[in-house]
Amino acid sequence: MIDVKHAYRDAHRLKQIVSALFKSGLGYYIYQLKLGNHLFWHQRGEQEKPKDLPKSVRMAMDELGGTFIKLGQLLSLRPDLIPREYCEEFSKLQDNVSSFSFDEARNIIEGELKHKLSEIFSNFEKEPIASASIGQVHQARLLNGIRVVVKVQRPEIKDLMNTDIDLLYHLAELLQNHAEELKDYNLKSIIDEFKRYTLNELDYLKESRNIDKFYKNFLGSQTVKVPKVYWDFTTKKVLVMGYVDGIPIDDKEGLKDWNCDEKIISKNLADCFLKQIFEDGFFHADPHPANIFVLPGNKIALLDYGICGNLTDDMKEKLVDMLISLMNRDLNDFVDGFLSIGMLEEKDETIVNDIESIVNEYASANIDQVDFVHLFSDLVFVARRHNISLPVDLILLTKAVVTIEGVGQQLNPDFNLSASLHEYVGTLTARRLSPGYIIKTFIGDVSNFRDNVKLVPRQINEILLKLKKGELGVHFERKDLVQLEMEIDRSSNRVSLGVIIAALIVASALVLNVRNGKWLAVAGFLIAIFLTINLFISIIKERRIVV
């Protein structure tokens, strides 16, 4: 009986989808997908191919609402999955769903929190202040008088979204089989990722953890406010957090009424995101104007933490290396750095040429004129063209900074995120030269060296066993042997020098505990520092390429 009910619901929803496609001017593709039998009799007939396909698809998604709007919004953040024109069109999608009743909201809250509404809140506004595909938001006050907002998930939204996702898989299969221009796209993997994203957004506990992390990262900030999560009243379907008394960043009239300084706000916005990227490694991935509020005193607040990105320490270091390489006009290092981020089995000359053609545009420009934001955006499209698999978080980061650039320029025409980024990279470069950073990096290298040394006996044993069994083969190709010998000799010398430096530091640390041995320890440390600086300078000199 349940299967019959689900089958009927799926068939009914499919008819709605086909009708929305027809209404948006996509009748041509309905027949291409062999779905013409789902049209009403008066809609059937020969259809013309739409002239502006991205706009027509966006209109269909807008008409279907809910899941389809969410899909479009997610795809607008992923220029690595779809063409640029679709990303730009889908970014116009906004939730336009109606709110559900207060009685339904109360039943969900009381069912989740196991208490009557009056036992949790001294006041609860019946009319929501915002309504979206997944849920809606109400103002309220806790019993202790604290103002909060209560995010309540829509009733039966999970079942409705599961139905749409099932149909999306069906449509993806039809498109893959019948639309020649889409054969190069892995539509199933796109739906797979959307499904994972949707399941995450349907769990408010995951969003709450994101908010909590931001709250801790910006605790004590004078320019950024993050709402506090009230965990005692938060579940998978209900999220209670502090009320943000502000106005949307694109409300220019409101900003004038509050005597806000748009230049200060745009600077605070840039500093906020650069901190997220280069210090926290955890960033808001969907910073469109509706998700950024301005508070009195030019303070900003971020809302809706459903989509966030993570950057590992290694990823942060690579990004900084690439930016420094660009500032030093070292194009080879920049290209190598970009390719090292992606999943690439072999460096192809065509890929290198495409990347260099983009980077070369900035080679003769003053560094203050380099548009880092659009540079990285263009590089993402090159990666997509050559099927280089970049980390999802890097794609989200690129889209986020492009969005921030647009928001900042809308607020302040003189806003330039690239200039802020250039200044910030200068600070990071100076930080890298500080004794603390050098020591920390050196300790990390020594630790890695120690771990690698531990692996050597086992690896040698494995090699000997393979030799004994005749399983090990060596392929030798004569190519630039003299150069190779020089490189090996130089690398061996550096490794030896690194081991000597490590030994000096360890020995000096031990001598510190010996009576009357402090002068010897100090001498050891000074020698180690001298050798480290020389090693560092030799590496920089060798790798620097003037363009």
C-alpha positions in Angstrom: 0.0 0.0 0.0 2.8 2.3 0.9 4.6 1.6 -2.5 1.3 2.4 -4.3 1.1 5.7 -2.4 4.7 6.6 -3.2 4.3 5.6 -6.9 1.2 7.8 -7.2 3.0 10.7 -5.5 6.0 10.3 -7.8 3.8 10.2 -10.9 1.9 13.3 -9.7 5.2 15.2 -9.0 6.7 14.1 -12.4 3.6 15.6 -14.1 4.2 18.9 -12.2 7.8 18.9 -13.3 7.0 18.3 -17.0 4.3 21.0 -16.8 6.8 23.5 -15.3 9.4 22.6 -18.0 6.8 23.3 -20.7 5.7 26.6 -19.1 9.4 27.7 -19.0 9.8 27.2 -22.8 11.5 23.8 -22.5 8.9 21.8 -24.4 11.6 20.8 -27.0 13.5 18.9 -24.4 10.4 17.3 -23.0 10.1 15.4 -26.3 13.8 14.8 -26.4 13.5 13.0 -23.1 10.5 11.0 -24.2 8.2 12.7 -21.6 5.7 14.0 -24.0 3.0 11.7 -22.7 3.0 13.6 -19.4 1.8 16.8 -21.1 -1.9 17.8 -21.4 -3.4 17.3 -24.8 -3.5 21.0 -25.6 0.3 21.3 -24.9 1.3 18.7 -27.3 2.8 19.5 -30.7 6.1 20.5 -32.3 8.3 22.6 -30.0 11.2 25.0 -30.8 14.5 24.8 -29.2 14.9 27.6 -26.5 17.3 30.4 -27.4 18.3 31.2 -23.8 18.6 27.7 -22.2 20.2 28.8 -18.9 17.4 31.3 -18.3 14.7 28.8 -19.2 16.1 26.2 -16.8 16.3 28.8 -14.0 12.6 29.8 -14.7 11.6 26.1 -14.4 13.5 25.7 -11.1 11.8 28.8 -9.8 8.4 27.5 -10.8 9.0 24.1 -9.1 10.4 25.7 -5.9 11.7 23.8 -2.9 14.2 21.1 -3.9 14.8 22.5 -7.4 15.6 26.0 -6.1 18.0 24.4 -3.6 19.7 22.4 -6.4 20.1 25.6 -8.5 21.5 27.5 -5.5 24.0 24.8 -4.9 25.0 24.5 -8.5 25.5 28.3 -8.6 28.4 27.8 -6.1 30.0 25.1 -8.3 31.5 26.5 -11.5 33.6 23.3 -11.7 30.4 21.3 -12.4 28.4 23.5 -14.8 29.2 26.2 -17.3 29.7 29.8 -16.2 26.5 31.1 -17.8 24.4 28.6 -15.8 26.2 29.6 -12.5 25.4 33.2 -13.1 21.8 32.5 -14.0 21.2 30.1 -11.0 22.6 32.7 -8.6 19.4 34.7 -9.2 17.3 31.9 -7.6 15.8 32.9 -4.3 13.4 31.0 -2.0 9.9 32.2 -2.6 7.9 29.7 -0.7 4.9 30.5 1.5 5.1 30.0 5.3 3.4 27.2 7.1 1.0 27.7 10.0 1.9 28.6 13.6 0.0 25.5 14.8 2.3 23.3 12.7 5.4 25.1 13.9 4.3 24.8 17.6 3.6 21.0 17.2 7.1 20.5 15.7 8.8 22.5 18.5 6.9 20.9 21.3 7.4 17.4 19.8 11.2 18.0 19.4 11.8 19.7 22.8 9.3 17.6 24.8 7.9 20.8 26.5 5.0 23.2 26.0 5.9 26.3 24.1 5.1 28.4 27.2 7.6 26.3 29.3 10.4 27.4 27.0 9.6 30.9 25.8 8.0 33.9 27.5 7.0 35.2 24.1 6.8 33.6 20.7 5.8 35.6 17.6 3.2 33.7 15.5 4.2 35.3 12.2 7.6 34.2 10.8 10.2 36.8 9.9 11.6 34.6 7.1 10.5 31.6 5.2 12.6 29.2 3.1 12.5 25.8 1.4 13.7 23.9 4.4 12.1 25.9 7.2 11.0 29.2 8.6 12.2 31.6 11.4 10.3 33.1 14.3 11.2 35.7 16.8 10.9 34.7 20.5 12.2 35.4 24.0 13.5 32.7 26.4 12.1 32.6 29.9 15.2 34.6 31.1 14.3 37.4 28.7 17.0 36.8 26.1 15.8 37.6 22.5 16.3 34.6 20.1 15.2 33.4 16.7 13.7 29.9 16.3 14.3 28.1 13.1 11.7 25.4 12.5 11.9 22.7 9.8 8.9 22.3 7.5 6.6 19.4 8.2 7.3 16.3 6.0 10.0 18.2 4.1 12.3 15.2 4.2 9.8 13.0 2.4 9.1 15.7 -0.2 12.7 16.2 -0.9 13.4 12.4 -1.2 10.6 12.3 -3.8 12.2 15.1 -5.8 15.7 13.6 -5.5 14.4 10.2 -6.8 12.9 12.0 -9.8 16.1 14.0 -10.3 18.0 10.7 -10.7 15.4 9.6 -13.2 15.7 12.9 -15.2 19.5 12.7 -15.0 19.5 9.3 -16.6 17.1 10.5 -19.3 19.3 13.5 -20.0 22.5 11.4 -20.1 20.9 9.0 -22.6 19.1 11.5 -24.9 20.8 14.9 -24.6 24.0 14.8 -26.7 25.4 18.0 -25.3 25.3 16.6 -21.8 27.1 13.4 -22.3 30.3 14.8 -21.0 28.7 15.7 -17.7 28.4 13.2 -14.8 24.9 14.2 -13.9 24.5 11.3 -11.4 27.5 12.5 -9.4 26.0 16.0 -9.3 22.7 14.5 -7.8 24.7 12.4 -5.4 26.5 15.5 -4.1 23.2 17.4 -3.9 21.7 14.6 -1.9 24.5 14.7 0.6 24.2 18.5 0.8 20.4 18.2 1.3 20.7 15.6 4.1 23.2 17.9 5.9 20.9 20.9 5.6 17.9 18.8 6.9 19.9 18.3 10.1 20.0 21.5 12.1 22.5 20.1 14.5 25.1 20.2 11.7 24.4 23.8 11.0 24.5 24.5 14.8 28.0 23.1 15.0 29.0 25.4 12.1 27.6 28.4 13.9 29.3 27.4 17.2 32.7 27.1 15.4 32.3 30.6 14.0 31.1 31.9 17.3 34.4 30.7 18.9 36.5 31.9 16.0 35.2 35.5 16.3 34.7 35.6 20.1 35.7 39.1 21.2 35.7 40.6 17.7 34.9 44.3 17.5 33.8 44.1 13.9 32.0 40.8 13.5 29.1 39.3 15.4 28.1 35.6 15.3 24.9 34.5 17.0 25.1 32.1 20.0 23.5 28.7 19.7 21.3 27.7 22.6 22.0 24.0 22.7 19.4 23.1 25.3 16.7 24.0 22.8 18.3 22.8 19.6 17.6 19.5 17.8 17.7 18.1 14.2 14.4 20.0 13.4 14.6 23.0 15.7 17.5 25.6 16.0 17.4 28.3 18.6 20.1 31.0 18.4 20.7 34.6 19.5 18.7 37.4 17.7 20.7 39.6 15.4 19.3 43.1 15.4 20.6 44.4 12.1 19.7 45.2 8.5 20.7 43.5 5.2 24.0 44.8 3.8 22.3 45.8 0.6 19.6 48.0 2.3 21.3 51.3 1.4 18.4 53.5 2.9 18.7 51.6 6.2 22.4 52.1 6.3 22.0 55.9 5.8 19.4 56.0 8.6 21.9 54.3 10.9 24.7 56.7 9.8 26.8 53.7 8.7 30.1 54.2 6.9 30.1 52.0 3.8 33.9 52.1 3.4 34.4 50.8 7.0 31.7 48.1 6.4 33.4 46.9 3.2 36.8 46.8 5.0 35.3 44.8 7.9 33.8 42.5 5.4 37.1 41.9 3.6 39.0 41.4 6.9 36.3 39.0 8.2 36.7 36.7 5.2 40.5 36.9 4.9 40.6 35.8 8.6 38.3 32.9 7.8 40.5 31.8 4.9 44.0 32.2 6.1 43.7 32.0 9.9 40.7 29.8 10.7 40.6 27.6 7.6 36.8 27.6 8.0 34.7 29.9 5.9 31.1 30.8 5.1 30.6 29.5 1.5 27.4 31.4 0.6 27.9 35.1 1.6 25.2 36.6 -0.6 23.6 39.9 0.6 20.7 38.2 2.3 23.1 36.3 4.5 25.1 39.4 5.7 23.6 41.9 8.2 25.0 45.2 9.3 24.7 46.2 13.0 25.1 49.7 14.6 28.8 50.8 14.7 29.5 49.3 11.2 29.7 45.8 12.6 28.7 42.9 10.4 26.9 39.6 11.2 26.8 36.5 9.1 23.6 34.4 8.8 22.7 30.9 7.4 25.6 28.7 8.1 24.2 25.7 6.1 27.1 25.7 3.6 30.6 26.1 5.0 34.1 25.1 3.7 37.2 23.8 5.4 40.8 24.4 4.4 43.5 22.2 5.7 46.8 23.7 6.9 48.5 22.2 3.8 45.9 23.9 1.5 46.3 27.2 3.3 50.1 27.0 2.9 49.7 26.2 -0.8 47.4 29.1 -1.4 49.9 31.5 0.3 52.8 30.0 -1.7 50.8 30.6 -5.0 50.1 34.1 -4.1 53.7 34.8 -3.1 54.9 33.2 -6.4 52.6 35.6 -8.3 53.8 38.6 -6.3 57.4 37.5 -7.1 56.5 37.0 -10.8 57.6 33.3 -10.4 55.1 31.8 -12.9 56.6 28.3 -12.9 56.1 28.0 -9.2 52.6 29.4 -9.5 51.6 26.9 -12.1 53.2 24.0 -10.2 51.4 25.1 -7.1 48.0 25.2 -8.8 48.4 21.8 -10.4 49.6 20.3 -7.0 46.2 21.3 -5.5 44.2 19.2 -8.0 44.1 15.5 -8.8 46.3 15.3 -11.9 48.2 12.2 -12.9 50.5 13.9 -15.4 51.3 17.5 -16.1 50.2 18.1 -19.7 51.8 20.8 -21.8 48.3 22.0 -23.0 47.2 22.5 -19.4 50.3 24.4 -18.5 50.0 26.6 -21.6 46.4 27.5 -20.7 47.2 28.4 -17.2 50.3 30.4 -18.2 48.2 32.3 -20.7 45.9 33.4 -17.9 48.7 34.2 -15.5 50.8 36.0 -18.1 48.1 38.7 -18.4 49.2 39.9 -14.9 52.9 39.4 -15.4 53.7 43.0 -16.4 51.0 44.6 -14.2 51.7 46.3 -10.9 50.9 43.8 -8.1 48.2 46.2 -6.8 46.5 45.9 -10.1 46.3 42.1 -10.1 42.8 40.9 -9.7 43.4 37.8 -7.6 39.7 37.0 -7.3 39.0 36.7 -11.0 42.3 35.1 -11.6 41.4 32.2 -9.4 37.9 32.1 -10.9 39.4 31.8 -14.4 41.8 29.0 -13.2 38.8 27.0 -11.9 37.2 27.1 -15.4 40.6 25.9 -16.9 40.6 23.1 -14.4 37.1 22.1 -15.4 37.9 22.3 -19.1 40.8 19.8 -18.6 38.9 17.6 -16.1 41.3 18.5 -13.3 39.5 17.5 -10.1 40.0 20.3 -7.6 39.0 20.0 -3.9 35.3 21.0 -3.4 36.3 23.4 -0.6 38.6 25.2 -3.0 35.7 25.6 -5.5 33.4 26.9 -2.7 36.2 29.3 -1.6 36.6 30.7 -5.1 32.9 31.3 -5.5 32.7 32.8 -2.0 35.4 35.4 -2.6 33.8 36.3 -6.0 30.5 36.8 -4.2 32.2 38.9 -1.5 33.8 41.1 -4.2 30.4 41.7 -5.8 28.8 42.5 -2.4 31.6 44.8 -1.5 31.5 46.7 -4.8 27.8 47.1 -4.6 28.3 48.6 -1.1 31.4 50.7 -2.0 32.4 51.2 -5.6 36.0 51.7 -4.6 36.1 48.3 -2.8 38.9 46.0 -4.0 39.2 42.6 -2.4 42.4 42.0 -4.3 44.1 45.0 -2.7 43.1 43.8 0.7 44.3 40.3 -0.2 47.7 41.7 -1.4 48.1 43.6 1.9 47.1 40.5 3.9 49.6 38.3 2.0 52.3 40.8 2.8 51.5 40.3 6.5 51.5 36.5 6.1 54.9 36.7 4.3 56.3 38.7 7.2 54.9 36.2 9.6 56.7 33.4 7.8 60.0 35.1 8.5 59.3 35.4 12.2 61.5 33.2 14.5 58.4 31.5 15.9 57.1 30.4 12.5 60.6 29.2 11.4 61.0 27.2 14.6 57.5 25.7 14.3 58.1 24.8 10.6 61.5 23.3 11.5 60.1 21.2 14.3 57.4 20.0 11.9 60.0 19.1 9.3 62.2 17.3 11.9 59.1 15.4 13.1 58.3 14.4 9.5 61.9 13.4 8.9 61.8 11.2 12.1 58.6 9.5 10.9 60.1 8.9 7.5 63.2 7.4 9.0 61.1 5.0 11.0 59.6 3.7 7.7 62.9 3.1 6.1 63.7 -0.4 7.6 60.3 -1.7 6.7 60.5 -0.3 3.1 63.9 -1.7 2.6 62.7 -5.1 3.9 59.8 -5.0 1.4 62.2 -4.1 -1.5 64.5 -7.0 -0.6 61.6 -9.4 -0.4 60.4 -8.3 -3.9 63.9 -8.7 -5.2 64.1 -12.2 -3.8 60.8 -13.2 -5.4 61.7 -11.5 -8.7 58.8 -9.1 -8.4 60.8 -5.9 -8.6 61.6 -4.4 -12.0 63.6 -1.3 -12.8 62.9 0.8 -15.9 65.9 3.0 -16.8 65.8 5.8 -19.3 68.9 7.8 -20.1 68.0 11.5 -19.9 70.1 14.4 -18.8 72.2 12.2 -16.4 74.6 15.0 -15.6 71.8 17.3 -14.5 70.2 14.5 -12.5 73.5 13.8 -10.8 73.9 17.4 -9.9 70.3 17.6 -8.5 70.9 14.4 -6.4 74.2 15.8 -5.1 72.5 19.1 -4.2 69.6 17.4 -2.5 71.9 15.1 -0.6 73.9 18.0 0.7 70.7 19.8 1.9 69.4 16.7 3.6 72.8 16.2 5.3 72.8 19.9 6.4 69.2 19.5 7.7 70.3 16.5 9.8 73.2 18.4 11.1 71.0 21.3 12.1 68.6 19.0 13.8 71.4 17.3 15.6 72.8 20.7 16.8 69.4 21.7 18.1 68.8 18.4 20.0 72.4 18.4 21.4 72.2 22.1 22.5 68.9 21.4 24.2 70.5 18.5 26.1 73.6 20.6 27.0 71.3 23.2 28.6 70.7 20.8 31.5 74.4 20.3 32.1 76.1 22.5 34.7 78.1 25.3 33.1 77.0 24.2 29.7 74.7 27.1 28.8 77.4 29.0 26.8 77.9 25.8 24.7 74.1 25.4 24.2 73.8 29.0 23.1 76.7 28.6 20.6 75.0 25.5 19.2 71.7 27.3 18.8 73.4 30.2 17.0 75.2 27.9 14.7 72.0 26.0 13.9 70.2 29.3 13.2 73.1 30.5 11.0 73.0 27.2 9.0 69.2 27.3 8.7 69.3 30.9 7.3 71.9 29.9 4.8 69.9 26.9 3.7 66.8 29.0 3.4 68.6 31.7 1.3 70.1 29.1 -1.0 66.7 27.5 -1.7 65.1 30.9 -2.4 67.9 31.9 -4.7 67.7 28.7 -6.7 63.9 28.8 -7.1 63.5 32.5 -7.9 62.8 33.1 -11.6 62.5 36.6 -12.9 59.8 37.0 -15.5 
